[in-house]
Amino acid sequence: MVTVAKLIRRHLPNLLTCLHHGITNAGLEAINAVIQWVKKTARGFRNPEHFKIAIYFHCGGLDLYPHETR
């Protein structure tokens, strides 16, 4: 119980910030997981620019379906 109390006291400013703003690093961790997946499935890129383009493609959330124009 004492260990938990010391842990909470040590991290109290961060806990209060999380509760006040409601912001966590879950989104960042999700993007990092996608980047690691791109890196794993690519098995290496010829240059860093291709890797950056692949990350933008997979993390960009673009709608790639063509739109009807009339």
Backbone torsions as a table, in degrees:
resi	resn	phi	psi	omega
1	MET	NA	-38.6	179.2
2	VAL	-65.8	-38.5	-179.9
3	THR	-63.4	-41.7	178.9
4	VAL	-65.7	-41.1	179.1
5	ALA	-63.2	-41.3	177.5
6	LYS	-66.5	-37.6	178.1
7	LEU	-63.3	-45.9	179.1
8	ILE	-64.8	-42.8	179.5
9	ARG	-62.6	-39.7	-179.2
10	ARG	-67.4	-35.2	-176.0
11	HIS	-106.1	13.6	-176.1
12	LEU	-58.2	-44.9	179.0
13	PRO	-59.6	-39.9	178.9
14	ASN	-68.5	-39.2	177.9
15	LEU	-63.7	-42.7	179.1
16	LEU	-66.1	-37.8	176.8
17	THR	-63.3	-42.8	178.8
18	CYS	-63.4	-43.3	-179.7
19	LEU	-69.7	-35.6	-178.2
20	HIS	-72.5	-46.0	-175.0
21	HIS	-95.6	-23.3	-178.4
22	GLY	70.9	22.7	-178.6
23	ILE	-104.5	132.1	175.3
24	THR	-126.1	177.1	177.9
25	ASN	-96.5	18.2	-179.0
26	ALA	-63.8	-39.6	178.7
27	GLY	-63.8	-42.3	178.1
28	LEU	-64.3	-40.2	177.6
29	GLU	-64.4	-36.2	178.4
30	ALA	-66.5	-42.7	178.1
31	ILE	-65.2	-39.5	177.6
32	ASN	-62.5	-38.5	178.3
33	ALA	-64.4	-39.1	177.9
34	VAL	-65.9	-41.8	178.6
35	ILE	-62.8	-42.1	177.9
36	GLN	-64.6	-35.8	178.0
37	TRP	-66.0	-43.5	178.0
38	VAL	-61.0	-43.3	179.9
39	LYS	-62.7	-40.7	-178.6
40	LYS	-70.4	-43.9	-176.3
41	THR	-75.2	-23.0	-178.3
42	ALA	-78.4	-26.0	-177.3
43	ARG	57.5	36.0	177.1
44	GLY	102.5	145.6	177.7
45	PHE	-118.2	156.8	179.4
46	ARG	-69.8	-36.1	177.7
47	ASN	-148.8	163.6	-177.2
48	PRO	-63.8	-26.3	179.9
49	GLU	-65.4	-39.1	177.5
50	HIS	-65.7	-38.2	178.0
51	PHE	-64.3	-42.7	179.0
52	LYS	-63.0	-41.4	178.7
53	ILE	-64.0	-40.9	178.7
54	ALA	-64.4	-39.0	177.8
55	ILE	-64.7	-45.9	177.7
56	TYR	-60.4	-39.6	-178.3
57	PHE	-64.3	-45.2	-175.8
58	HIS	-81.6	-29.3	-178.0
59	CYS	-98.4	-6.8	-173.4
60	GLY	-73.4	-26.1	-179.4
61	GLY	68.4	32.7	-179.2
62	LEU	-79.1	149.0	174.1
63	ASP	-91.3	110.0	-173.6
64	LEU	-94.8	0.2	178.5
65	TYR	-78.9	139.7	-179.8
66	PRO	-68.8	146.1	178.5
67	HIS	-94.2	145.0	176.7
68	GLU	-76.3	133.3	175.8
69	THR	-117.7	129.9	178.5
70	ARG	-134.2	NA	NA
